[in-house]
Amino acid sequence: MSENPTACLLVIGNEVLSGRTQDANLNYVAKRLGELGIALREARVIPDVPAVIIGTVNEIRARFDHVFTTGGIGPTHDDITSECISAAFGVPWEIHQEAFAKMNAAYKTGDFNAARQRMATMPRGATLIETTASIAPGFSIGNVHVLAGVPRIMQAQFEAVAATLQGGLPIIMRAVHGKGVLEGAIAAGLSAIQDRYKTLDIGSYPYYRPAGGGVAIVAKGTDAPAAEAAIREVAALMQELGGSPVPGEPPA
């Protein structure tokens, strides 16, 4: 694949690691980054532990062009992402005057309490990520973009950030699935196709349905003609093996 900007997604929250909450943000972020021409290279889920958040943020912000975090910027005691980002950057965690003024104006008199004021407390130098989806904003500092964990709000905040990002060529996917084709049978031929298309990532994904199983092959990269050519070769290989290739992903 070409040298597109890179990104890492950091999902922060004990509730995800415990299984109580199912993360719904990774799929959205991965797809949208691909459309923007930014390659999502890693995604991690970490707990609400200050040392872990600070260490992980500092590690990955040095390795990737963009870091997106989700979760931990609400009003409760376990929402510690913002203060940990401050520590990671070595700057004070303080009231963001613009955020404070806007939130104070948005709440009814007396409702903008100390807990809610935490959501207007950010690393010094942070830039607000504002949307109509939430009174409380996210923020960016350096190459780190701090978003809410609630999917509806996260998506709105992500789109606000996306409008400011410089991407590369869109990362596209082409797929074919073969009914009755098993991974073990296609493996050698698929490896040879991957060797011929080194600029692509070619993945193999078996599936099982009541009407019968098979394997889906997906070619991903920035070169659409190459991806289409690779998938045509995969379809021919499936046919040679007695399968029935069908363009696209298998139906759910």
DRENMIVO-262907 format. One record per atom (N, C-alpha, C): residue in three letters; x, y, z. Coordinates in steps of 0.001 Angstrom, whole numbers, plus 500000, padded with zeros to 6 digits. Example, Ala and Ser with C-alpha at 12.3 -4.5 7.8 and 13.67 -1.06 7.14 Angstrom:
<sites>
(ala,(513190,494310,507800)),
(ala,(512300,495500,507800)),
(ala,(513200,496700,507800)),
(ser,(512850,497750,507080)),
(ser,(513670,498940,507140)),
(ser,(512900,500030,507870)),
</sites>
This chain:
<sites>
(met,(500839,498797,500000)),
(met,(500000,500000,500000)),
(met,(500871,501248,500000)),
(ser,(500371,502373,499469)),
(ser,(501143,503596,499416)),
(ser,(501296,504190,500805)),
(glu,(502179,505193,500889)),
(glu,(502481,505780,502181)),
(glu,(501413,506793,502582)),
(asn,(500250,506300,502899)),
(asn,(499192,507159,503412)),
(asn,(499480,507505,504871)),
(pro,(498906,508599,505393)),
(pro,(499008,508857,506827)),
(pro,(498475,507657,507617)),
(thr,(498976,507487,508825)),
(thr,(498589,506347,509648)),
(thr,(497863,506799,510909)),
(ala,(497105,505884,511489)),
(ala,(496342,506205,512695)),
(ala,(496257,505004,513611)),
(cys,(495997,505299,514881)),
(cys,(495726,504274,515886)),
(cys,(494490,504714,516665)),
(leu,(493620,503770,516973)),
(leu,(492440,504031,517793)),
(leu,(492663,503447,519176)),
(leu,(492440,504261,520186)),
(leu,(492597,503828,521571)),
(leu,(491231,503888,522252)),
(val,(490676,502719,522544)),
(val,(489384,502617,523227)),
(val,(489671,502524,524721)),
(ile,(489200,503497,525483)),
(ile,(489527,503575,526906)),
(ile,(488279,503283,527734)),
(gly,(488357,502278,528604)),
(gly,(487210,502022,529470)),
(gly,(487181,500636,530061)),
(asn,(487070,500569,531395)),
(asn,(486918,499275,532075)),
(asn,(485665,498552,531604)),
(glu,(484631,499307,531243)),
(glu,(483356,498688,530866)),
(glu,(483478,497869,529584)),
(val,(484396,498245,528701)),
(val,(484606,497467,527477)),
(val,(485384,496204,527797)),
(leu,(486419,496334,528630)),
(leu,(487242,495174,528985)),
(leu,(486472,494157,529818)),
(ser,(485486,494608,530591)),
(ser,(484709,493689,531417)),
(ser,(483648,492953,530623)),
(gly,(483343,493437,529425)),
(gly,(482285,492841,528621)),
(gly,(480935,493479,528844)),
(arg,(480861,494429,529785)),
(arg,(479569,495071,530037)),
(arg,(479106,495890,528834)),
(thr,(480059,496567,528184)),
(thr,(479746,497422,527036)),
(thr,(480469,496901,525805)),
(gln,(479739,496748,524723)),
(gln,(480344,496313,523464)),
(gln,(480764,497537,522668)),
(asp,(482040,497607,522299)),
(asp,(482519,498750,521543)),
(asp,(481834,498800,520182)),
(ala,(481305,499972,519850)),
(ala,(480620,500144,518568)),
(ala,(481316,501188,517711)),
(asn,(482502,501634,518140)),
(asn,(483159,502740,517460)),
(asn,(484237,502323,516470)),
(leu,(484864,501179,516697)),
(leu,(485985,500765,515848)),
(leu,(485568,500638,514392)),
(asn,(484457,499979,514136)),
(asn,(484021,499771,512757)),
(asn,(483811,501097,512036)),
(tyr,(483171,502035,512708)),
(tyr,(482907,503344,512092)),
(tyr,(484207,504070,511796)),
(val,(485093,504132,512780)),
(val,(486349,504863,512620)),
(val,(487201,504235,511518)),
(ala,(487294,502906,511504)),
(ala,(488117,502227,510494)),
(ala,(487615,502527,509083)),
(lys,(486314,502425,508868)),
(lys,(485758,502676,507542)),
(lys,(485951,504121,507104)),
(arg,(485698,505049,508008)),
(arg,(485808,506460,507643)),
(arg,(487260,506868,507403)),
(leu,(488167,506343,508193)),
(leu,(489574,506655,507955)),
(leu,(490012,506133,506590)),
(gly,(489563,504928,506237)),
(gly,(489894,504382,504933)),
(gly,(489396,505276,503808)),
(glu,(488177,505798,503967)),
(glu,(487621,506699,502960)),
(glu,(488412,507999,502866)),
(leu,(488989,508405,503987)),
(leu,(489781,509632,504017)),
(leu,(491206,509412,503522)),
(gly,(491586,508153,503316)),
(gly,(492944,507860,502903)),
(gly,(493926,507858,504057)),
(ile,(493438,507523,505240)),
(ile,(494287,507395,506435)),
(ile,(494206,505945,506885)),
(ala,(495345,505291,506978)),
(ala,(495379,503861,507274)),
(ala,(495332,503616,508781)),
(leu,(494269,502964,509258)),
(leu,(494200,502571,510657)),
(leu,(495082,501349,510847)),
(arg,(496199,501506,511544)),
(arg,(497187,500439,511688)),
(arg,(497021,499630,512965)),
(glu,(496439,500236,513990)),
(glu,(496248,499517,515257)),
(glu,(494988,500023,515945)),
(ala,(494404,499157,516771)),
(ala,(493343,499545,517694)),
(ala,(493600,498813,519003)),
(arg,(493526,499530,520092)),
(arg,(493768,498931,521410)),
(arg,(492630,499275,522356)),
(val,(492374,498370,523297)),
(val,(491415,498622,524373)),
(val,(492192,498594,525675)),
(ile,(492125,499664,526446)),
(ile,(492890,499754,527694)),
(ile,(491982,500195,528835)),
(pro,(492395,499915,530078)),
(pro,(491550,500240,531233)),
(pro,(491678,501695,531667)),
(asp,(490798,502082,532590)),
(asp,(490838,503418,533179)),
(asp,(491900,503444,534277)),
(val,(493134,503286,533884)),
(val,(494275,503285,534807)),
(val,(495241,504365,534330)),
(pro,(495499,505388,535138)),
(pro,(496312,506517,534674)),
(pro,(497641,506134,534047)),
(ala,(498404,505287,534697)),
(ala,(499729,504941,534168)),
(ala,(499622,504260,532805)),
(val,(498582,503440,532619)),
(val,(498401,502741,531343)),
(val,(498010,503734,530251)),
(ile,(497072,504624,530560)),
(ile,(496640,505612,529561)),
(ile,(497798,506514,529166)),
(ile,(498505,507054,530156)),
(ile,(499603,507983,529872)),
(ile,(500698,507299,529055)),
(gly,(501100,506110,529477)),
(gly,(502163,505400,528770)),
(gly,(501769,505019,527359)),
(thr,(500524,504560,527196)),
(thr,(500073,504133,525865)),
(thr,(499950,505324,524922)),
(val,(499384,506415,525402)),
(val,(499252,507607,524560)),
(val,(500625,508096,524101)),
(asn,(501584,508151,525004)),
(asn,(502911,508623,524615)),
(asn,(503598,507668,523644)),
(glu,(503359,506377,523809)),
(glu,(503942,505405,522879)),
(glu,(503369,505578,521476)),
(ile,(502052,505621,521384)),
(ile,(501447,505573,520049)),
(ile,(501443,506924,519348)),
(arg,(501437,508028,520084)),
(arg,(501469,509323,519396)),
(arg,(502815,509568,518737)),
(ala,(503843,508845,519198)),
(ala,(505157,508950,518570)),
(ala,(505269,508057,517336)),
(arg,(504376,507081,517204)),
(arg,(504475,506092,516125)),
(arg,(503519,506349,514972)),
(phe,(502408,507051,515239)),
(phe,(501373,507227,514227)),
(phe,(501139,508712,513955)),
(asp,(500641,508991,512752)),
(asp,(500345,510382,512404)),
(asp,(499165,510926,513198)),
(his,(498191,510059,513477)),
(his,(497019,510476,514238)),
(his,(496672,509421,515283)),
(val,(496242,509893,516440)),
(val,(495722,509014,517488)),
(val,(494312,509489,517825)),
(phe,(493374,508553,517827)),
(phe,(492007,508847,518234)),
(phe,(491721,508069,519514)),
(thr,(491199,508743,520531)),
(thr,(490777,508043,521735)),
(thr,(489263,508161,521861)),
(thr,(488645,507125,522407)),
(thr,(487216,507174,522685)),
(thr,(486987,506784,524136)),
(gly,(486110,507513,524788)),
(gly,(485723,507175,526151)),
(gly,(486486,507945,527211)),
(gly,(485825,508082,528382)),
(gly,(486491,508637,529550)),
(gly,(486522,510143,529636)),
(ile,(485598,510844,528941)),
(ile,(485593,512314,529049)),
(ile,(484251,512828,529576)),
(gly,(483570,511993,530345)),
(gly,(482299,512388,530959)),
(gly,(482502,513083,532291)),
(pro,(481432,513180,533119)),
(pro,(481500,513962,534357)),
(pro,(481825,513168,535627)),
(thr,(481992,511849,535525)),
(thr,(482142,511051,536748)),
(thr,(483604,510793,537108)),
(his,(483800,510234,538312)),
(his,(485144,510078,538864)),
(his,(486041,509181,538019)),
(asp,(485439,508250,537279)),
(asp,(486244,507330,536476)),
(asp,(486489,507846,535059)),
(asp,(486029,509040,534770)),
(asp,(486304,509669,533470)),
(asp,(487612,510447,533590)),
(ile,(488721,509764,533322)),
(ile,(490041,510339,533604)),
(ile,(490878,510545,532343)),
(thr,(490289,510333,531180)),
(thr,(491080,510448,529946)),
(thr,(491693,511829,529795)),
(ser,(490905,512873,530007)),
(ser,(491381,514227,529770)),
(ser,(492587,514558,530636)),
(glu,(492512,514266,531919)),
(glu,(493647,514589,532800)),
(glu,(494869,513735,532482)),
(cys,(494628,512510,532007)),
(cys,(495755,511657,531615)),
(cys,(496432,512166,530346)),
(ile,(495650,512706,529413)),
(ile,(496235,513303,528209)),
(ile,(497102,514498,528612)),
(ser,(496637,515284,529578)),
(ser,(497442,516401,530075)),
(ser,(498779,515916,530600)),
(ala,(498735,514848,531394)),
(ala,(499973,514304,531957)),
(ala,(500884,513769,530865)),
(ala,(500288,513130,529848)),
(ala,(501090,512583,528745)),
(ala,(501841,513690,528009)),
(phe,(501201,514840,527848)),
(phe,(501830,515967,527147)),
(phe,(502627,516871,528084)),
(gly,(502530,516610,529377)),
(gly,(503280,517409,530337)),
(gly,(502801,518837,530458)),
(val,(501479,519025,530344)),
(val,(500906,520373,530457)),
(val,(499837,520368,531545)),
(pro,(499499,521539,532093)),
(pro,(498474,521589,533140)),
(pro,(497105,521145,532646)),
(trp,(496347,520559,533561)),
(trp,(494942,520211,533309)),
(trp,(494127,521315,533944)),
(glu,(493469,522128,533133)),
(glu,(492855,523340,533652)),
(glu,(491564,523659,532914)),
(ile,(490790,524541,533485)),
(ile,(489555,524985,532842)),
(ile,(489879,525583,531474)),
(his,(489176,525090,530450)),
(his,(489273,525678,529113)),
(his,(488210,526768,529059)),
(gln,(488641,528015,529022)),
(gln,(487726,529129,529212)),
(gln,(486612,529159,528170)),
(glu,(486932,528872,526918)),
(glu,(485912,528883,525871)),
(glu,(484882,527786,526107)),
(ala,(485368,526573,526424)),
(ala,(484448,525463,526693)),
(ala,(483589,525753,527911)),
(phe,(484204,526295,528953)),
(phe,(483478,526604,530189)),
(phe,(482355,527604,529917)),
(ala,(482678,528666,529174)),
(ala,(481679,529700,528911)),
(ala,(480510,529146,528094)),
(lys,(480801,528349,527093)),
(lys,(479739,527806,526235)),
(lys,(478876,526802,526993)),
(met,(479499,525964,527815)),
(met,(478726,524985,528580)),
(met,(477902,525674,529657)),
(asn,(478471,526671,530291)),
(asn,(477754,527409,531329)),
(asn,(476504,528065,530746)),
(ala,(476635,528571,529520)),
(ala,(475493,529211,528870)),
(ala,(474438,528199,528429)),
(ala,(474866,526977,528154)),
(ala,(473946,525963,527629)),
(ala,(473102,525308,528724)),
(tyr,(473650,525239,529940)),
(tyr,(472917,524605,531044)),
(tyr,(472007,525621,531738)),
(lys,(470930,525104,532326)),
(lys,(470067,525948,533142)),
(lys,(470839,526429,534367)),
(thr,(470413,527542,534913)),
(thr,(471070,528105,536092)),
(thr,(471142,527065,537208)),
(gly,(472329,526837,537694)),
(gly,(472537,525885,538779)),
(gly,(472841,524472,538330)),
(asp,(472638,524169,537041)),
(asp,(472875,522800,536554)),
(asp,(474320,522546,536146)),
(phe,(475066,523618,535922)),
(phe,(476460,523439,535517)),
(phe,(477306,523269,536780)),
(asn,(477164,522075,537366)),
(asn,(477793,521797,538655)),
(asn,(479259,521390,538497)),
(ala,(479892,521068,539616)),
(ala,(481322,520741,539603)),
(ala,(481615,519518,538742)),
(ala,(480718,518530,538760)),
(ala,(480942,517326,537958)),
(ala,(480946,517666,536474)),
(arg,(479984,518470,536053)),
(arg,(479920,518859,534638)),
(arg,(481075,519781,534252)),
(gln,(481553,520542,535200)),
(gln,(482685,521417,534918)),
(gln,(483953,520624,534597)),
(arg,(484017,519376,535059)),
(arg,(485138,518504,534685)),
(arg,(485227,518357,533166)),
(met,(484066,518384,532491)),
(met,(484055,518203,531040)),
(met,(484551,519441,530297)),
(ala,(484721,520553,531032)),
(ala,(485309,521765,530451)),
(ala,(486758,521935,530921)),
(thr,(487297,520915,531562)),
(thr,(488673,520942,532054)),
(thr,(489523,520076,531136)),
(met,(490561,520664,530568)),
(met,(491311,520021,529482)),
(met,(492790,520360,529578)),
(pro,(493612,519696,528773)),
(pro,(495030,520065,528729)),
(pro,(495192,521495,528216)),
(arg,(496122,522212,528799)),
(arg,(496404,523548,528290)),
(arg,(496824,523471,526823)),
(gly,(496244,524321,525987)),
(gly,(496565,524326,524568)),
(gly,(495651,523471,523714)),
(ala,(494668,522809,524335)),
(ala,(493755,521952,523573)),
(ala,(492855,522778,522662)),
(thr,(492523,522201,521518)),
(thr,(491582,522800,520576)),
(thr,(490262,522052,520670)),
(leu,(489168,522764,520777)),
(leu,(487865,522124,520979)),
(leu,(487386,521403,519727)),
(ile,(486699,520278,519957)),
(ile,(485963,519572,518907)),
(ile,(484490,519719,519267)),
(glu,(483804,520616,518584)),
(glu,(482431,520955,518949)),
(glu,(481439,520411,517932)),
(thr,(480304,519933,518435)),
(thr,(479225,519453,517582)),
(thr,(477891,519787,518240)),
(thr,(476819,519638,517475)),
(thr,(475488,519840,518039)),
(thr,(474996,518584,518759)),
(ala,(475779,517501,518704)),
(ala,(475359,516242,519321)),
(ala,(475538,516242,520828)),
(ser,(476353,517168,521340)),
(ser,(476639,517171,522774)),
(ser,(476988,518579,523231)),
(ile,(476570,518900,524436)),
(ile,(476970,520184,525014)),
(ile,(478469,520185,525285)),
(ala,(478967,519058,525782)),
(ala,(480383,518952,526119)),
(ala,(481198,518628,524865)),
(pro,(482302,519332,524641)),
(pro,(483112,519065,523452)),
(pro,(484159,518000,523691)),
(gly,(484692,517442,522591)),
(gly,(485937,516714,522653)),
(gly,(487053,517717,522446)),
(phe,(488278,517220,522268)),
(phe,(489369,518158,522021)),
(phe,(490521,517455,521314)),
(ser,(491355,518271,520684)),
(ser,(492586,517786,520071)),
(ser,(493762,518496,520708)),
(ile,(494865,517777,520850)),
(ile,(496125,518375,521267)),
(ile,(497225,517618,520541)),
(gly,(498087,518349,519849)),
(gly,(499076,517685,519015)),
(gly,(498374,516825,517976)),
(asn,(498787,515565,517886)),
(asn,(498166,514642,516925)),
(asn,(497179,513694,517597)),
(val,(496722,514051,518793)),
(val,(495787,513217,519561)),
(val,(494415,513878,519570)),
(his,(493402,513118,519158)),
(his,(492030,513605,519067)),
(his,(491187,512820,520073)),
(val,(490643,513507,521050)),
(val,(489968,512879,522187)),
(val,(488461,512999,521998)),
(leu,(487815,511838,521824)),
(leu,(486399,511788,521484)),
(leu,(485594,511084,522567)),
(ala,(484301,511321,522568)),
(ala,(483398,510651,523514)),
(ala,(483293,509163,523191)),
(gly,(482805,508398,524154)),
(gly,(482597,506970,523926)),
(gly,(481222,506639,523383)),
(val,(480235,507497,523641)),
(val,(478872,507273,523143)),
(val,(478903,507347,521618)),
(pro,(478502,506287,520916)),
(pro,(478685,506258,519456)),
(pro,(478115,507455,518703)),
(arg,(476910,507882,519047)),
(arg,(476287,509003,518327)),
(arg,(477144,510263,518456)),
(ile,(477629,510522,519662)),
(ile,(478449,511716,519892)),
(ile,(479833,511536,519283)),
(met,(480395,510333,519433)),
(met,(481716,510064,518864)),
(met,(481716,510294,517360)),
(gln,(480685,509815,516680)),
(gln,(480631,509957,515225)),
(gln,(480581,511423,514815)),
(ala,(479788,512216,515520)),
(ala,(479701,513642,515206)),
(ala,(481045,514326,515441)),
(gln,(481700,513984,516546)),
(gln,(483008,514575,516842)),
(gln,(484057,514109,515838)),
(phe,(484003,512842,515468)),
(phe,(484949,512349,514472)),
(phe,(484805,513129,513170)),
(glu,(483585,513351,512731)),
(glu,(483364,514053,511470)),
(glu,(483862,515497,511552)),
(ala,(483737,516110,512720)),
(ala,(484263,517465,512885)),
(ala,(485784,517465,512729)),
(val,(486458,516446,513274)),
(val,(487909,516329,513123)),
(val,(488263,515978,511686)),
(ala,(487501,515067,511094)),
(ala,(487802,514589,509738)),
(ala,(487895,515733,508743)),
(ala,(487070,516747,508941)),
(ala,(487064,517888,508012)),
(ala,(488374,518653,508039)),
(thr,(489201,518428,509065)),
(thr,(490464,519166,509203)),
(thr,(491680,518331,508812)),
(leu,(491482,517052,508497)),
(leu,(492612,516153,508290)),
(leu,(493011,516068,506822)),
(gln,(494316,515917,506605)),
(gln,(494843,515710,505266)),
(gln,(495114,514226,505081)),
(gly,(494388,513593,504211)),
(gly,(494576,512164,503974)),
(gly,(495366,511907,502708)),
(gly,(495350,510667,502273)),
(gly,(495998,510270,501040)),
(gly,(494976,509698,500080)),
(leu,(495410,508787,499240)),
(leu,(494474,508119,498341)),
(leu,(493487,507290,499163)),
(pro,(492203,507292,498812)),
(pro,(491233,506472,499538)),
(pro,(491646,505001,499520)),
(ile,(491434,504343,500641)),
(ile,(491738,502913,500755)),
(ile,(490467,502155,500390)),
(ile,(490531,501405,499304)),
(ile,(489329,500737,498787)),
(ile,(489426,499231,499028)),
(met,(488273,498570,498961)),
(met,(488224,497119,499114)),
(met,(487418,496515,497979)),
(arg,(487882,495397,497457)),
(arg,(487155,494604,496487)),
(arg,(487081,493180,497025)),
(ala,(485953,492518,496821)),
(ala,(485759,491202,497424)),
(ala,(485084,490231,496469)),
(val,(485299,488961,496738)),
(val,(484592,487879,496067)),
(val,(484424,486769,497088)),
(his,(483300,486078,497046)),
(his,(483155,484926,497939)),
(his,(482842,483687,497113)),
(gly,(483362,482572,497572)),
(gly,(483212,481318,496852)),
(gly,(482432,480302,497645)),
(lys,(481248,479971,497180)),
(lys,(480451,478942,497840)),
(lys,(481118,477590,497652)),
(gly,(481234,476867,498730)),
(gly,(481810,475534,498665)),
(gly,(483322,475507,498571)),
(val,(483972,476648,498675)),
(val,(485437,476705,498627)),
(val,(485969,476774,500053)),
(leu,(486926,475926,500370)),
(leu,(487511,475906,501716)),
(leu,(488872,476594,501717)),
(glu,(489216,477192,502848)),
(glu,(490480,477921,502946)),
(glu,(491679,477034,502641)),
(gly,(491630,475812,503134)),
(gly,(492765,474917,502929)),
(gly,(493035,474637,501459)),
(ala,(491970,474623,500663)),
(ala,(492126,474329,499240)),
(ala,(492651,475529,498466)),
(ile,(492290,476719,498918)),
(ile,(492645,477919,498161)),
(ile,(493946,478547,498637)),
(ala,(494485,478090,499758)),
(ala,(495608,478765,500416)),
(ala,(496822,478951,499519)),
(ala,(497269,477903,498847)),
(ala,(498494,478000,498037)),
(ala,(498317,478967,496875)),
(gly,(497197,478849,496154)),
(gly,(496946,479743,495033)),
(gly,(496783,481182,495483)),
(leu,(496153,481379,496644)),
(leu,(495949,482722,497165)),
(leu,(497288,483357,497545)),
(ser,(498176,482558,498104)),
(ser,(499503,483056,498458)),
(ser,(500249,483545,497224)),
(ala,(500118,482818,496127)),
(ala,(500777,483220,494885)),
(ala,(500206,484531,494350)),
(ile,(498891,484704,494482)),
(ile,(498267,485959,494045)),
(ile,(498754,487119,494905)),
(gln,(498848,486897,496211)),
(gln,(499361,487951,497088)),
(gln,(500788,488346,496690)),
(asp,(501592,487366,496326)),
(asp,(502972,487654,495903)),
(asp,(503013,488523,494646)),
(arg,(502020,488379,493795)),
(arg,(501992,489170,492555)),
(arg,(501446,490582,492777)),
(tyr,(500741,490773,493881)),
(tyr,(500136,492080,494170)),
(tyr,(500608,492564,495539)),
(lys,(501873,492935,495598)),
(lys,(502487,493275,496880)),
(lys,(501995,494594,497455)),
(thr,(501360,495424,496643)),
(thr,(500837,496699,497154)),
(thr,(499472,496537,497819)),
(leu,(498917,495330,497771)),
(leu,(497601,495070,498354)),
(leu,(497705,494220,499614)),
(asp,(496721,494366,500462)),
(asp,(496510,493415,501559)),
(asp,(495366,492503,501137)),
(ile,(495641,491210,500995)),
(ile,(494612,490259,500576)),
(ile,(494293,489353,501752)),
(gly,(493046,489388,502184)),
(gly,(492634,488628,503350)),
(gly,(491645,487532,503001)),
(ser,(491685,486459,503777)),
(ser,(490804,485301,503573)),
(ser,(489924,485129,504793)),
(tyr,(488599,485029,504571)),
(tyr,(487644,485005,505679)),
(tyr,(486590,483921,505463)),
(pro,(486732,482774,506127)),
(pro,(485732,481723,505969)),
(pro,(484395,482137,506567)),
(tyr,(483306,481622,506012)),
(tyr,(481987,481924,506551)),
(tyr,(481135,480658,506545)),
(tyr,(480133,480660,507399)),
(tyr,(479255,479494,507551)),
(tyr,(477811,479975,507578)),
(arg,(477008,479420,506714)),
(arg,(475600,479775,506622)),
(arg,(474769,478486,506594)),
(pro,(473482,478556,506983)),
(pro,(472642,477355,506939)),
(pro,(472618,476710,505552)),
(ala,(472725,477537,504508)),
(ala,(472675,477004,503145)),
(ala,(474032,476508,502657)),
(gly,(475049,476627,503500)),
(gly,(476381,476178,503107)),
(gly,(477416,477261,503330)),
(gly,(478648,476833,503521)),
(gly,(479719,477770,503806)),
(gly,(480629,477981,502616)),
(gly,(481665,478752,502858)),
(gly,(482649,479038,501828)),
(gly,(483690,479974,502379)),
(val,(484328,480724,501508)),
(val,(485349,481659,501940)),
(val,(485209,482957,501150)),
(ala,(485370,484081,501836)),
(ala,(485378,485389,501198)),
(ala,(486811,485885,501135)),
(ile,(487195,486454,500009)),
(ile,(488519,487020,499837)),
(ile,(488368,488512,499581)),
(val,(489127,489300,500326)),
(val,(489046,490755,500220)),
(val,(490429,491301,499878)),
(ala,(490501,492139,498851)),
(ala,(491724,492844,498479)),
(ala,(491568,494302,498875)),
(lys,(492537,494803,499647)),
(lys,(492441,496171,500162)),
(lys,(493698,496937,499796)),
(gly,(493538,498183,499362)),
(gly,(494678,499015,499034)),
(gly,(494243,500319,498402)),
(thr,(495203,501075,497911)),
(thr,(494901,502359,497291)),
(thr,(494859,502279,495768)),
(asp,(495197,501115,495205)),
(asp,(495239,500919,493754)),
(asp,(494009,500117,493324)),
(ala,(492947,500803,492929)),
(ala,(491693,500124,492578)),
(ala,(491857,499150,491412)),
(pro,(492541,499524,490320)),
(pro,(492707,498555,489231)),
(pro,(493437,497291,489676)),
(ala,(494441,497429,490517)),
(ala,(495162,496250,491011)),
(ala,(494250,495376,491860)),
(ala,(493437,496006,492707)),
(ala,(492526,495235,493548)),
(ala,(491514,494479,492703)),
(glu,(491008,495120,491673)),
(glu,(490033,494469,490793)),
(glu,(490674,493314,490019)),
(ala,(491918,493512,489575)),
(ala,(492616,492443,488861)),
(ala,(492895,491263,489779)),
(ala,(493301,491549,491014)),
(ala,(493579,490471,491970)),
(ala,(492326,489667,492260)),
(ile,(491203,490350,492430)),
(ile,(489951,489656,492728)),
(ile,(489490,488824,491534)),
(arg,(489753,489291,490323)),
(arg,(489431,488464,489147)),
(arg,(490256,487178,489161)),
(glu,(491516,487270,489533)),
(glu,(492357,486072,489613)),
(glu,(491858,485128,490710)),
(val,(491408,485715,491819)),
(val,(490873,484879,492907)),
(val,(489616,484153,492427)),
(ala,(488744,484866,491732)),
(ala,(487517,484246,491224)),
(ala,(487845,483094,490274)),
(ala,(488844,483299,489414)),
(ala,(489247,482227,488493)),
(ala,(489788,481035,489263)),
(leu,(490546,481301,490304)),
(leu,(491078,480215,491129)),
(leu,(489944,479435,491787)),
(met,(488973,480133,492323)),
(met,(487824,479473,492943)),
(met,(487109,478574,491944)),
(gln,(486950,479068,490736)),
(gln,(486257,478287,489712)),
(gln,(487051,477025,489364)),
(glu,(488374,477175,489277)),
(glu,(489227,476018,488994)),
(glu,(489076,474939,490058)),
(leu,(488817,475365,491286)),
(leu,(488693,474431,492403)),
(leu,(487265,473897,492553)),
(gly,(486410,474229,491631)),
(gly,(485044,473709,491657)),
(gly,(484071,474558,492438)),
(gly,(484504,475748,492840)),
(gly,(483613,476623,493585)),
(gly,(482783,477496,492677)),
(ser,(481911,478272,493289)),
(ser,(481037,479188,492540)),
(ser,(481307,480607,493034)),
(pro,(482246,481312,492382)),
(pro,(482578,482657,492855)),
(pro,(481442,483658,492602)),
(val,(481214,484496,493590)),
(val,(480178,485539,493519)),
(val,(480819,486850,493929)),
(pro,(480699,487901,493132)),
(pro,(481291,489195,493519)),
(pro,(480750,489711,494847)),
(gly,(481611,490344,495598)),
(gly,(481204,490977,496854)),
(gly,(481283,490037,498046)),
(glu,(480876,490572,499205)),
(glu,(480854,489814,500447)),
(glu,(479646,488872,500471)),
(pro,(479725,487774,501208)),
(pro,(478549,486884,501309)),
(pro,(477425,487567,502080)),
(pro,(476186,487276,501770)),
(pro,(475073,487871,502518)),
(pro,(475083,487398,503959)),
(ala,(474611,488228,504843)),
(ala,(474598,487891,506278)),
(ala,(473635,486750,506552)),
</sites>
